[in-house]
């Protein structure tokens, strides 16, 4: 059995300020071990790497976004932050391309040491203006794989035109296993403004389960970008304030100095 998998589940967004607004969508996510991608490309009929297929993973959708290999790119970013995986696995939680198209509002990189310890999490955020930013957060010593990991950072990158640049994020996640659990809480000066979650149940990455994903989500990646604009229109109709996009940050990645972990 590979570390790579599919997660069948859903995403939820709940706006809290200055009014309440909520939506839920069913999705299927890809959990991809970078070292396993060549073997998955050879073994699966419905999944390819850097080539068109019903489902695919393209290196140009992540990292430097120029098609260059992802592992040297993340190793270099980790080295800049003083983190050495010693060759340990790097796994990405993202949406796959479906029929050649994908938009990933968030890709989560799980960066493990060779001995299995999770050393860092990289949150790769994309907005609909074609820009991207990374929040690289080290994992504290003593983190247990079964425990919930709580991390936070100040906001450095404009995402929604209906949320100001002020404030920050609080992340709560567990290392993906039989279940997927990820929550993001965004706060501004006035208080907590947004809660977003992604949950799911693990399934082996096989052609049978890819057929199942296709049957249940035949246009999922198009639905993701369509839903973003549909919900934006609904927020505008409710009177959400529009915030112009500022200049992007000077650096592609924000490295956060510390994180904390709950004892859950």
N, C-alpha and C positions, 0 to 999 in steps of 0.2 A: 504494500500500500504506500502511495506517495504522500508527502506532506501537503501537496497541492490538492485543492478541493473546490467544490461549489458550496455556496450557502444560500438556501432558499428561505426567504423571509420578507422583511419589509423595512421601509423607512418612515419616520414620523417627524414632522416639524410642527412646533407649537409656538406661535407668537404670543407674547405676554403683554407687551407695551407698544403703543399707548392703548391698544385694544387687543382682544383675543382673536386668534385665527389659527386653525389647525388643519392639517391634511395628512393622509396616510396613503402609501402606495406599496404594492407588492413588487419585489425585485428579486433577482438572483445575482449574487456576487461571485467573483472569482478570487480564490486565495491561491496565489502562484508563488512557488519557490523558484527563485531565479535559476538555481542550478538544475532544476528539473525541466525547464522549458524545452530544451532540445529533445529530450526523450518524449515529452508530451506531444510535440510537433510530429514526431515519427509515429507514435502509437495511435493517436486519435484521428478519426476520419473527419469529424466535425469541427476540429480545433487546429489552428495553425499559429505559428509565430512569425511575425513580419511578412505575412502573406495573406491574401484574401481567403476567407472561408466563412461559413455560417457564423462561427465564433472564432475570434482571434485575439492575440495579444501583440501589440506593436511597441517596440522599444521607444519609438519617437513620441509616444503618448505620455512619457514619464521622464523624470530626471532632467537631463540637459535638453531633451526634446529635439535632438538633432539626429536621432537614429543610432548614436554611439552606444556601446554596451553599457548596461546599467550598473553592473557590479563594480567596475573601476570607478564609475562616477560616485556612487554612494560611499565606497571605501575612502575616496579622497575627501569627501565632505566630513566623514566621521573622523578621519585623521586630523583634519583641521580643528575638530572639536576635542581632540585628545582621546579618541575612542578607537580601539583596535579590536576587531572581531576575531583575529587570528584565523581567518578563513571560515568562520561560522556562517550559518545560513542567513539569507535575507529573503523575506517573504512579503509579498504585496497583497493587500486587500483592495480590490478595485472592481469596477464593472468591466467585463470584456467587450471588445468590439462585437457588434451583432450586425450582420450584413454589411460589414465594413465601416460602421459608424459607432462612435462612443463619445460621451461627455462625462467626465468624472469630476463632480464637485469636490470630492475628497478621495485621495488614495492614501492608505495607511501602510507605511513600511515598518515591518518588525525586524529589527537588527539584532541577531543573536551571536554570542561568542561561540567558539568551537565546542566549549563544554556544555552548551545548551542554555546558558543564562541569557535572558533578554537584557541587552545593554542600552538600547536606545529605540525610540519610536520617532519616525519622521512623518509628520502630517503634511501631505502635499495638497494644497488648496488651489482650485481653479475657479475663475469667474467667467461669466459669459462674454466678457470683453476680450477674451483670448490671452489673458495673463495668468501667471501661476506664481505661487510662493510656497516655500517649505518652512515648517517649524520643526526643528530637530531638538528633541527633548531627551536627555539622558535618563536612564532608569536607575533609581537608587540601589546601592548595595543591599542585599538581603531580600530583594523582591522574590516572592514565591509565585510560580507559574499559575497556581490556582487562585491567587488573590487578585482582587480588583486593583488596578493601577490608576491612581489619580494624578493628573498632570495639568499644568496651567501655563498660560503665556499671555502677554499683552498682544493686542491686535496690531499687526503691522501692514496689512494688505486689505485693500477694498474688495468686498465680495458683492453684497446686495446693495443696490442703490437706495433701499429703504431702511438701511441701518447705518448709523454714523460710524466714523472711524475710531471713535473713542472706545475705551473699555478693553475687554479681553475675553479669553476662552478658558473654560475648565473642562477637561476631558476625563471621562471614566471609561475604562475598557478592561477586558480580560483577554489574555492570549487566546486566539481562536482554537477551540477544541470541538467537542460535540455540538456546542452552541456558540453563536456569535453574539456578543453584547458590546455595544459602543454607544456612549452618550456624550453629547457636547452641549454645554450651557454657555451662552454668551451673555455678558453683562455690559451695561453702559453706566454712566453716572447716575441715572435715575433708578437703576436696579436691573434685575434679570430681564432680558428682552426676548430671548429665544432659547428653546430647548429642541435639540434634534437627536434622534436615536436611529440606530440600525441594528436589527436583530436577525437571527437566522438559525437554521438547523443544517448541520454539515451533511453533505452527500459526496460520495467518491466522484472523482473527475473521470467519468467514463462516457463513451458515446451514448449509452443508454440514458444516463442522466442529462447529457446535453440535449438529447431528443426531448426529454421531459421538460427541460428549461425552455426549449424552443416552442413546445406546445403550449406552455403556460404563459410565456412572455415573448411572443413572436416579434414584437416591435419595441422591446423594452427600452433600448438606448435612445430611440427617437422619443419615447414617452418621457424619459427623464428631462430632456431639454424642453419638450413641449410643456410639461408640467411646471417647470420653472417659470416660463413666460405666462402661463395661464394663472398661476398663483400670484405672480407679480401684478397682473392686471386686476385681480380681485383685491389685492392690498391697496392698489391705487384707487379703486372704486370706494374702498372703506376710508380713504383719506390719509394713507400713509405718506409721510413727508419724504420727498425725493432728495437724495444727497448726491451731488456730482462726484464723479470719480476723480480722486486726487492723482498726482503723479505716483507711479509705482515706487516701491522701496529701492534703495540704491543697490542692495544685495539680493540675490536669488533666495537666500536662506537666512532665517533667524535661528541662531543657536541659543537655546534657553539654558541658563546656568544650573538650574536645579529642578527637582520634582519631588513629589511626596507620594506615599502609598498608604492606603487604608489597611486595616487588619481584617477586612471581610474575607 
